[in-house]
Amino acid sequence: MGFWVMILSLVSGAILIYLSFASQFSKLAKRISFVVGFLLIAGAIFLATPSGATFVMKIM
């Protein structure tokens, strides 16, 4: 389950970052999509580390 969440976070983050550069949105929408995409990728990388997995297990 956690593996698929990590993969989906990486893919959706990459899509949002791509859209922030390739779209015709306003500057604010481009910034928001870039930041959200970056946070999704950073969260997926954090979940892949042992400390991140331990953190999630403590919450659950």
Secondary structure as GFF3:
##gff-version 3
##sequence-region A 1 60
A	DSSP	alpha_helix	2	22	.	.	.	ID=ss1
A	DSSP	alpha_helix	27	48	.	.	.	ID=ss2
A	DSSP	alpha_helix	50	59	.	.	.	ID=ss3
###
